[in-house]
């Protein structure tokens, strides 16, 4: 399945528009990551635990969006966008959405 943030794919033609598809993942931090993040705030540097947490969330949200696209018969999802929001203290949602289409 082609997944792209472009509105159109060069050399391909959209033959059917199947609508909006989306996927999301809500993840919470854990104490170990909080302790390391606190130390990094003092000394500086990348918060690798959080980077990994967000990467896992993005991958899970993308997989859920792709499954939804496959369920409606799409072979591509175009104009893909990501959004994040804080759900509760220590928990965040990664939301991904795009337009499910069938390409030639």
DSSP file (Angstrom, degrees, kcal/mol; ACC not computed):
  #  RESIDUE AA STRUCTURE BP1 BP2  ACC     N-H-->O    O-->H-N    N-H-->O    O-->H-N    TCO  KAPPA ALPHA  PHI   PSI    X-CA   Y-CA   Z-CA
    1    1 A X              0   0    0      0, 0.0     2,-0.5     0, 0.0    75,-0.2   0.000 360.0 360.0 360.0 131.2    0.0    0.0    0.0
    2    2 A X  E     -a   76   0A   0     73,-1.8    75,-2.6     2,-0.0     2,-0.5  -0.715 360.0-174.8 -83.4 127.7    1.3    3.4   -1.0
    3    3 A X  E     +a   77   0A   0     -2,-0.5     2,-0.3    73,-0.2    75,-0.2  -0.991  15.1 161.0-125.3 123.2    1.1    6.0    1.8
    4    4 A X        -     0   0    0     73,-2.6    76,-2.0    -2,-0.5     5,-0.0  -0.980  47.0-141.5-144.3 150.3    2.1    9.5    1.0
    5    5 A X  S    S+     0   0    0     -2,-0.3     2,-0.2    74,-0.3    73,-0.1   0.435  77.8 102.5 -88.2   0.3    1.8   13.1    2.2
    6    6 A X  S    S-     0   0    0      1,-0.1    73,-2.4    73,-0.1    74,-0.2  -0.496  72.1-138.7 -77.9 152.1    1.4   14.2   -1.4
    7    7 A X  S    S+     0   0    0     71,-0.2     2,-0.3     1,-0.2    -1,-0.1   0.773  89.9  21.1 -79.1 -27.2   -2.1   15.1   -2.7
    8    8 A X  S    S-     0   0    0      5,-0.0     2,-0.6    70,-0.0    -1,-0.2  -0.953  75.2-130.0-137.4 155.4   -1.3   13.3   -6.0
    9    9 A X    >   -     0   0    0     -2,-0.3     3,-2.3     3,-0.2     5,-0.0  -0.941  33.3-115.8-108.4 120.5    1.2   10.7   -7.1
   10   10 A X  T 3  S+     0   0    0     -2,-0.6     3,-0.1     1,-0.3     0, 0.0  -0.286 100.2  13.3 -55.7 131.2    3.2   11.6  -10.2
   11   11 A X  T 3  S+     0   0    0      1,-0.3     2,-0.3     0, 0.0    -1,-0.3   0.421 111.8  94.9  83.7  -1.5    2.5    9.2  -13.0
   12   12 A X    <   -     0   0    0     -3,-2.3     2,-0.4    91,-0.0    -1,-0.3  -0.878  60.0-147.8-121.1 154.8   -0.6    7.7  -11.3
   13   13 A X        -     0   0    0     -2,-0.3    91,-2.2    -3,-0.1     2,-0.5  -0.979  18.3-125.7-124.4 134.0   -4.3    8.6  -11.6
   14   14 A X  E     +B  103   0A   0     -2,-0.4    89,-0.2    89,-0.2     3,-0.1  -0.661  29.5 174.8 -75.1 121.0   -6.9    8.4   -8.8
   15   15 A X  E     +     0   0A   0     87,-2.9     2,-0.3    -2,-0.5    88,-0.2   0.625  66.7  21.8-103.3 -17.2   -9.7    6.3  -10.1
   16   16 A X  E     -B  102   0A   0     86,-1.4    86,-2.4     0, 0.0     2,-0.6  -0.951  61.7-148.4-153.8 133.6  -11.7    6.1   -6.9
   17   17 A X  E     +B  101   0A   0     -2,-0.3    84,-0.2    84,-0.2    83,-0.0  -0.890  16.2 179.2 -98.9 122.1  -12.0    8.3   -3.8
   18   18 A X  E     -     0   0A   0     82,-3.0    83,-0.2    -2,-0.6    -1,-0.1   0.411  39.2-116.1-109.3  -0.1  -12.9    6.1   -0.8
   19   19 A X  E     -B  100   0A   0     81,-0.7    81,-3.3     2,-0.0    -1,-0.3  -0.361  49.6 -23.1 101.5-177.1  -12.9    8.7    2.0
   20   20 A X  E     -B   99   0A   0     79,-0.2     2,-0.3    -2,-0.1    79,-0.2  -0.490  51.8-174.7 -74.9 135.8  -11.1    9.6    5.1
   21   21 A X  E     +B   98   0A   0     77,-2.5    77,-2.2    -2,-0.2     2,-0.3  -0.952   7.8 177.9-127.1 152.7   -9.2    6.9    7.0
   22   22 A X  E     -B   97   0A   0     -2,-0.3     2,-0.3    75,-0.2    75,-0.2  -0.964  16.0-169.0-150.2 162.9   -7.5    7.3   10.4
   23   23 A X  E     -B   96   0A   0     73,-2.4    73,-2.9    -2,-0.3     2,-0.3  -0.982  10.3-174.6-151.2 150.1   -5.5    5.6   13.1
   24   24 A X  E     -B   95   0A   0     -2,-0.3     2,-0.3    71,-0.2    71,-0.2  -0.972  10.7-165.1-145.6 161.6   -4.5    6.6   16.5
   25   25 A X  E     -B   94   0A   0     69,-2.0    69,-2.7    -2,-0.3     2,-0.5  -0.976   7.0-158.3-147.1 131.8   -2.4    5.4   19.5
   26   26 A X  E     +B   93   0A   0     -2,-0.3     2,-0.4    67,-0.2    67,-0.2  -0.960  19.1 179.1-112.8 125.4   -2.5    6.7   23.0
   27   27 A X  E     -B   92   0A   0     65,-2.5    65,-2.5    -2,-0.5     2,-0.4  -0.936  15.8-148.2-127.7 148.7    0.6    6.0   25.1
   28   28 A X  E     -B   91   0A   0     -2,-0.4    63,-0.2    63,-0.2    62,-0.1  -0.878  20.8-118.7-113.7 148.1    1.6    6.8   28.6
   29   29 A X        -     0   0    0     61,-2.7     2,-0.3    -2,-0.4    21,-0.0  -0.372  27.7-139.2 -72.9 160.4    5.1    7.5   30.0
   30   30 A X    >>  -     0   0    0     -2,-0.1     4,-2.1     1,-0.1     3,-0.6  -0.871  24.6-103.4-122.7 164.5    6.5    5.2   32.6
   31   31 A X  H 3> S+     0   0    0     -2,-0.3     4,-2.4     1,-0.3     5,-0.2   0.842 116.8  55.9 -54.5 -42.9    8.5    6.0   35.7
   32   32 A X  H 3> S+     0   0    0      1,-0.2     4,-1.9     2,-0.2    -1,-0.3   0.906 110.1  45.3 -58.6 -42.7   11.9    4.9   34.2
   33   33 A X  H <> S+     0   0    0     -3,-0.6     4,-2.5     1,-0.2    -1,-0.2   0.875 110.8  54.5 -69.3 -36.1   11.5    7.3   31.3
   34   34 A X  H  X S+     0   0    0     -4,-2.1     4,-2.3     2,-0.2    -2,-0.2   0.901 107.8  49.5 -63.3 -41.0   10.4   10.1   33.6
   35   35 A X  H  X S+     0   0    0     -4,-2.4     4,-1.8     2,-0.2    -2,-0.2   0.940 113.7  45.3 -64.0 -46.8   13.5    9.7   35.8
   36   36 A X  H  X S+     0   0    0     -4,-1.9     4,-2.4     1,-0.2    -2,-0.2   0.886 111.7  52.6 -65.0 -38.1   15.8    9.8   32.8
   37   37 A X  H  X S+     0   0    0     -4,-2.5     4,-2.2     1,-0.2    -1,-0.2   0.897 106.6  53.8 -64.4 -39.2   13.9   12.7   31.3
   38   38 A X  H  X S+     0   0    0     -4,-2.3     4,-1.0     1,-0.2    -1,-0.2   0.901 109.8  47.2 -61.2 -41.3   14.4   14.6   34.5
   39   39 A X  H  X S+     0   0    0     -4,-1.8     4,-2.5     1,-0.2     3,-0.4   0.898 110.6  51.9 -66.4 -40.5   18.1   14.0   34.4
   40   40 A X  H  X S+     0   0    0     -4,-2.4     4,-3.4     1,-0.2    -2,-0.2   0.858 103.6  58.5 -65.4 -33.8   18.3   15.1   30.7
   41   41 A X  H  < S+     0   0    0     -4,-2.2    -1,-0.2     2,-0.2    -2,-0.2   0.838 111.3  42.7 -63.3 -31.0   16.4   18.3   31.6
   42   42 A X  H  < S+     0   0    0     -4,-1.0    -2,-0.2    -3,-0.4    -1,-0.2   0.924 129.7  24.5 -78.1 -46.9   19.2   19.1   34.1
   43   43 A X  H  < S-     0   0    0     -4,-2.5    -2,-0.2     1,-0.1    -3,-0.2   0.616 106.0-126.1 -98.1 -14.8   22.2   18.1   31.8
   44   44 A X     <  +     0   0    0     -4,-3.4     2,-0.2    -5,-0.3    -1,-0.1   0.016  51.4 110.8  87.8 161.0   20.6   18.5   28.4
   45   45 A X        -     0   0    0     -4,-0.1    -1,-0.1     2,-0.0     2,-0.1  -0.539  67.7 -40.7 123.5 172.0   20.4   16.1   25.5
   46   46 A X        -     0   0    0     -2,-0.2     2,-1.4     1,-0.1     3,-0.2  -0.437  44.9-132.3 -71.3 140.5   17.9   14.0   23.6
   47   47 A X    >>  +     0   0    0      1,-0.2     4,-2.2    -2,-0.1     3,-0.6  -0.682  31.9 177.4 -90.6  80.1   15.2   12.3   25.5
   48   48 A X  H 3> S+     0   0    0     -2,-1.4     4,-2.6     1,-0.3     5,-0.2   0.822  73.2  58.1 -60.8 -35.9   15.7    8.9   23.7
   49   49 A X  H 3> S+     0   0    0      1,-0.2     4,-1.9     2,-0.2    -1,-0.3   0.910 111.0  42.6 -60.6 -41.9   13.0    7.1   25.8
   50   50 A X  H <> S+     0   0    0     -3,-0.6     4,-2.6     2,-0.2     5,-0.2   0.866 111.0  55.8 -72.5 -36.2   10.4    9.6   24.6
   51   51 A X  H  X S+     0   0    0     -4,-2.2     4,-2.2     1,-0.2    -2,-0.2   0.936 110.8  44.9 -59.6 -46.3   11.7    9.5   21.1
   52   52 A X  H  X S+     0   0    0     -4,-2.6     4,-2.5     2,-0.2     5,-0.2   0.902 111.3  53.7 -63.8 -42.0   11.3    5.7   21.0
   53   53 A X  H  X S+     0   0    0     -4,-1.9     4,-1.9    -5,-0.2    -2,-0.2   0.918 111.5  44.5 -59.3 -45.7    7.8    6.0   22.6
   54   54 A X  H  X S+     0   0    0     -4,-2.6     4,-2.6     2,-0.2    -1,-0.2   0.873 111.2  53.5 -69.1 -37.1    6.6    8.4   20.0
   55   55 A X  H  X S+     0   0    0     -4,-2.2     4,-2.4    -5,-0.2    -2,-0.2   0.925 109.6  48.4 -62.9 -44.1    8.1    6.4   17.1
   56   56 A X  H  X S+     0   0    0     -4,-2.5     4,-2.3     1,-0.2    -1,-0.2   0.899 111.9  50.3 -61.1 -40.8    6.3    3.3   18.4
   57   57 A X  H  X S+     0   0    0     -4,-1.9     4,-2.6    -5,-0.2    -2,-0.2   0.908 109.6  49.9 -65.3 -42.8    3.1    5.3   18.6
   58   58 A X  H  X S+     0   0    0     -4,-2.6     4,-2.6     2,-0.2    -2,-0.2   0.927 111.4  48.8 -61.5 -44.8    3.4    6.7   15.1
   59   59 A X  H  X S+     0   0    0     -4,-2.4     4,-2.3     2,-0.2    -2,-0.2   0.912 112.7  47.5 -62.5 -42.7    4.1    3.2   13.7
   60   60 A X  H  X S+     0   0    0     -4,-2.3     4,-2.1     2,-0.2    -2,-0.2   0.917 112.9  48.3 -65.0 -43.4    1.0    1.8   15.5
   61   61 A X  H  X S+     0   0    0     -4,-2.6     4,-2.1     2,-0.2    -2,-0.2   0.906 111.9  49.8 -63.4 -41.9   -1.2    4.6   14.3
   62   62 A X  H  X S+     0   0    0     -4,-2.6     4,-2.7     1,-0.2    -2,-0.2   0.908 109.3  51.7 -63.0 -42.2    0.0    4.2   10.7
   63   63 A X  H  X S+     0   0    0     -4,-2.3     4,-2.4     1,-0.2    -1,-0.2   0.905 109.9  49.4 -62.0 -41.3   -0.7    0.5   10.8
   64   64 A X  H  X S+     0   0    0     -4,-2.1     4,-1.9     2,-0.2    -1,-0.2   0.886 111.3  49.2 -65.4 -39.0   -4.2    1.1   12.1
   65   65 A X  H  X S+     0   0    0     -4,-2.1     4,-2.2     2,-0.2    -2,-0.2   0.920 110.7  50.7 -65.2 -42.7   -4.8    3.7    9.3
   66   66 A X  H  X S+     0   0    0     -4,-2.7     4,-2.7     1,-0.2    -2,-0.2   0.907 108.5  51.7 -62.8 -42.3   -3.5    1.2    6.7
   67   67 A X  H  X S+     0   0    0     -4,-2.4     4,-1.9     1,-0.2    -1,-0.2   0.899 110.0  49.7 -60.6 -40.2   -5.8   -1.6    8.0
   68   68 A X  H  X S+     0   0    0     -4,-1.9     4,-1.0     2,-0.2    -1,-0.2   0.898 110.9  49.7 -65.3 -39.7   -8.8    0.8    7.7
   69   69 A X  H ><>S+     0   0    0     -4,-2.2     5,-2.4     1,-0.2     3,-0.6   0.914 110.2  49.9 -65.0 -43.2   -7.8    1.7    4.2
   70   70 A X  H ><5S+     0   0    0     -4,-2.7     3,-1.3     1,-0.2    -1,-0.2   0.876 104.6  59.6 -62.1 -37.0   -7.4   -1.9    3.1
   71   71 A X  H 3<5S+     0   0    0     -4,-1.9    -1,-0.2     1,-0.3    -2,-0.2   0.788 107.0  45.9 -64.0 -28.0  -10.9   -2.6    4.6
   72   72 A X  T <<5S-     0   0    0     -4,-1.0    -1,-0.3    -3,-0.6    -2,-0.2   0.388 123.6-103.0 -96.0   3.5  -12.5   -0.1    2.2
   73   73 A X  T < 5 +     0   0    0     -3,-1.3    -3,-0.2    -4,-0.3    -2,-0.1   0.655  67.6 151.8  90.7  16.7  -10.5   -1.4   -0.8
   74   74 A X      < -     0   0    0     -5,-2.4    28,-0.2    -6,-0.1    -1,-0.2  -0.435  34.5-168.7 -79.5 153.6   -7.9    1.3   -1.1
   75   75 A X  S    S+     0   0    0     26,-1.9   -73,-1.8     1,-0.2     2,-0.3   0.287  76.8  27.1-117.2   4.7   -4.4    0.7   -2.6
   76   76 A X  E     -aC   2 101A   0     25,-1.5    25,-2.6   -75,-0.2     2,-0.4  -0.987  58.5-149.7-158.2 155.0   -3.1    4.1   -1.4
   77   77 A X  E     -aC   3 100A   0    -75,-2.6   -73,-2.6    -2,-0.3     3,-0.3  -0.988  27.2-170.2-127.6 121.0   -3.6    6.7    1.2
   78   78 A X  E     + C   0  99A   0     21,-2.7    21,-2.9    -2,-0.4   -71,-0.2  -0.656  57.8  27.1-111.0 164.4   -2.8   10.2    0.1
   79   79 A X  E    S-     0   0A   0    -73,-2.4   -74,-0.3    -2,-0.2    -1,-0.2   0.874  78.4-172.1  56.0  43.3   -2.4   13.6    1.8
   80   80 A X  E     -     0   0A   0    -76,-2.0     2,-0.3    -3,-0.3    18,-0.2  -0.449   5.9-178.4 -72.8 136.4   -1.4   11.9    5.1
   81   81 A X  E     - C   0  97A   0     16,-2.6    16,-2.2    -2,-0.2     2,-0.3  -0.955  15.5-144.4-134.3 152.4   -1.1   14.2    8.2
   82   82 A X  E     - C   0  96A   0     -2,-0.3     2,-0.3    14,-0.2    14,-0.2  -0.876  15.2-179.3-115.5 149.9   -0.1   13.6   11.8
   83   83 A X  E     - C   0  95A   0     12,-2.6    12,-3.2    -2,-0.3     2,-0.3  -0.988   7.9-159.7-143.1 150.0   -1.5   15.3   14.9
   84   84 A X  E     + C   0  94A   0     -2,-0.3     2,-0.3    10,-0.2    10,-0.2  -0.951  11.2 174.5-128.6 152.5   -0.6   14.9   18.6
   85   85 A X  E     - C   0  93A   0      8,-1.8     8,-3.2    -2,-0.3     2,-0.6  -0.991  33.9-114.0-152.7 153.6   -2.6   15.8   21.7
   86   86 A X  E     + C   0  92A   0     -2,-0.3     6,-0.2     6,-0.2     3,-0.1  -0.795  27.7 179.6 -88.9 123.4   -2.2   15.4   25.4
   87   87 A X  E     -     0   0A   0      4,-1.7     2,-0.3    -2,-0.6     5,-0.2   0.875  67.5 -20.1 -90.3 -45.2   -4.9   13.1   26.8
   88   88 A X  E >  S- C   0  91A   0      3,-1.2     3,-2.6     0, 0.0    -1,-0.4  -0.926  95.0 -59.3-152.9 169.9   -4.0   13.2   30.4
   89   89 A X  T 3  S+     0   0    0     -2,-0.3     3,-0.1     1,-0.3    -3,-0.0  -0.419 128.7   9.3 -60.2 121.4   -0.9   14.1   32.4
   90   90 A X  T 3  S+     0   0    0     -2,-0.3   -61,-2.7     1,-0.2     2,-0.4   0.466 113.9  93.5  88.2   1.9    1.8   11.7   31.2
   91   91 A X  E <   -BC  28  88A   0     -3,-2.6    -4,-1.7   -63,-0.2    -3,-1.2  -0.989  48.4-177.7-131.2 138.5   -0.3   10.3   28.2
   92   92 A X  E     -BC  27  86A   0    -65,-2.5   -65,-2.5    -2,-0.4     2,-0.4  -0.960  17.2-138.4-134.1 150.6   -0.3   11.5   24.6
   93   93 A X  E     -BC  26  85A   0     -8,-3.2    -8,-1.8    -2,-0.3     2,-0.5  -0.904   5.8-158.2-108.0 136.1   -2.3   10.6   21.5
   94   94 A X  E     -BC  25  84A   0    -69,-2.7   -69,-2.0    -2,-0.4     2,-0.4  -0.972  16.8-171.8-106.8 126.0   -0.7   10.3   18.0
   95   95 A X  E     -BC  24  83A   0    -12,-3.2   -12,-2.6    -2,-0.5     2,-0.4  -0.976   5.8-176.0-123.0 130.5   -3.4   10.7   15.4
   96   96 A X  E     +BC  23  82A   0    -73,-2.9   -73,-2.4    -2,-0.4     2,-0.3  -0.980   8.4 169.6-127.3 140.1   -2.8   10.0   11.7
   97   97 A X  E     +BC  22  81A   0    -16,-2.2   -16,-2.6    -2,-0.4     2,-0.3  -0.983   4.1 150.6-148.4 157.1   -5.3   10.6    8.9
   98   98 A X  E     -B   21   0A   0    -77,-2.2   -77,-2.5    -2,-0.3     2,-0.6  -0.953  46.5 -76.5-168.3-177.0   -5.4   10.7    5.1
   99   99 A X  E     -BC  20  78A   0    -21,-2.9   -21,-2.7    -2,-0.3     2,-0.4  -0.874  37.3-140.9-103.4 119.9   -7.6   10.1    2.1
  100  100 A X  E     +BC  19  77A   0    -81,-3.3   -82,-3.0    -2,-0.6   -81,-0.7  -0.646  34.3 163.9 -78.8 130.5   -8.1    6.5    1.0
  101  101 A X  E     -BC  17  76A   0    -25,-2.6   -26,-1.9    -2,-0.4   -25,-1.5  -0.915  39.1-126.0-140.7 165.2   -8.0    6.1   -2.8
  102  102 A X  E     -B   16   0A   0    -86,-2.4   -87,-2.9    -2,-0.3   -86,-1.4  -0.985  30.7-158.1-113.7 123.6   -7.6    3.5   -5.5
  103  103 A X  E      B   14   0A   0     -2,-0.5   -89,-0.2   -89,-0.2   -91,-0.0  -0.687 360.0 360.0 -99.6 154.2   -4.9    4.4   -8.0
  104  104 A X              0   0    0    -91,-2.2   -90,-0.1    -2,-0.3    -1,-0.1   0.461 360.0 360.0 -63.2 360.0   -4.5    3.1  -11.5
